[in-house]
Amino acid sequence: MATVLCGDRKTNIPEAEALGEDLWIPQADLERASGWTLEPEGVCFDNSCVPIPTHREAEFLRPQAFNLSAFWRHLKRPVIHDEKGDNWVFGETAGGLKAALSSLQAPDFALPDLSGHYHSLSDYRGTKVFLATWASW
């Protein structure tokens, strides 16, 4: 079992297998965990596809499994995990973060109100929102 944090997604993958720096997930869970899909031309997201290097296929593919961490490193994106390999975070490139910051638009997030109903910041786009934060440290 592994919990994968990728972008705004949090995905629990019971059949995931952590082997050192590699996280093998079922191919069927690739899109749910990362938004990427495995296609004949490579690994695709929206209109872009990244071919899997033919001499390195075994590094990325097994029957019915995909090495998400190796692919992420191939994209030159950061990957971190806890010591046991139960929790994995797949980060953005510095260029992707710069573009997000340049937009001057706050990243989307969701938090519950006192009754437990979740509200996303994106639900309020176009209106003025006052956010009050607090920390005990």
Summary of the structure (lengths in Angstrom):
residues: 137
radius of gyration: 17.5
end to end distance: 32.6
largest distance: 54.1
contacts: 303
relative contact order: 0.14
helix: 26%
strand: 34%
